[in-house]
Amino acid sequence: MAGRHSKRPGLHVRIPEQSVSRPVGIVDSRTRVEHVVAGGVVAPHRLSYLAKCGAEILAASLTDPGRARCAQCAR
């Protein structure tokens, strides 16, 4: 037995895409320090990124920042 809400027509709403890319924190697998990277450059197939502080980092998936966050990226 269906409830009365199941008989209402569905409303198709398109979710707008975000035009602003926000910075993303990525942990370096070598130093285990979290660096800030521009959100627009993050892609699932990339392994290395250029951080805000200028360091080239090797992305570590599902890694907790063991040591800390980069002080230069935080500025």
C-alpha positions in Angstrom: 0.0 0.0 0.0 1.6 3.2 -1.1 1.4 6.4 0.8 -0.2 9.6 -0.6 3.2 11.2 -1.2 4.3 8.4 -3.6 1.6 9.5 -6.1 2.8 13.1 -6.5 4.7 13.9 -9.7 8.4 14.3 -9.3 9.9 17.7 -9.5 13.0 17.8 -11.8 15.4 20.4 -10.5 18.9 20.8 -12.0 21.6 21.5 -9.4 23.7 24.4 -10.6 27.4 23.8 -11.0 29.8 25.7 -8.7 31.8 28.3 -10.5 34.2 29.0 -7.7 36.9 26.4 -7.0 37.8 26.3 -3.3 41.3 25.3 -2.1 41.7 21.7 -1.1 44.0 20.2 1.6 46.1 17.3 0.3 48.5 15.2 2.4 52.0 14.6 1.1 52.8 10.9 1.3 56.5 11.5 1.9 56.3 14.1 4.7 52.7 13.5 5.9 52.1 17.2 6.0 48.9 18.7 4.6 49.3 21.3 1.9 46.8 23.6 0.2 46.1 23.1 -3.5 43.8 25.0 -5.8 40.5 23.1 -6.1 40.4 23.4 -9.9 43.5 21.3 -10.5 42.5 18.3 -8.3 41.7 15.3 -10.5 41.4 11.6 -9.6 44.1 10.5 -12.1 46.8 12.9 -10.9 49.5 11.8 -8.4 51.5 14.9 -7.9 50.4 18.5 -7.3 52.0 21.9 -6.9 51.0 23.3 -3.5 50.3 27.0 -2.7 53.7 27.2 -0.9 55.5 26.0 -4.1 56.3 22.5 -2.9 55.6 19.6 -5.3 53.6 17.0 -3.3 52.8 13.4 -3.9 49.2 12.8 -3.0 48.4 10.2 -0.4 44.9 8.9 -0.5 42.9 8.5 2.8 45.9 9.6 4.9 45.4 11.6 8.1 47.9 14.5 8.4 50.3 12.9 10.9 52.6 15.8 11.5 50.7 19.0 10.8 49.6 21.5 8.2 52.0 23.5 6.1 52.6 26.9 7.7 53.4 28.6 4.4 50.1 27.3 2.8 48.1 28.5 5.8 49.0 32.2 5.1 
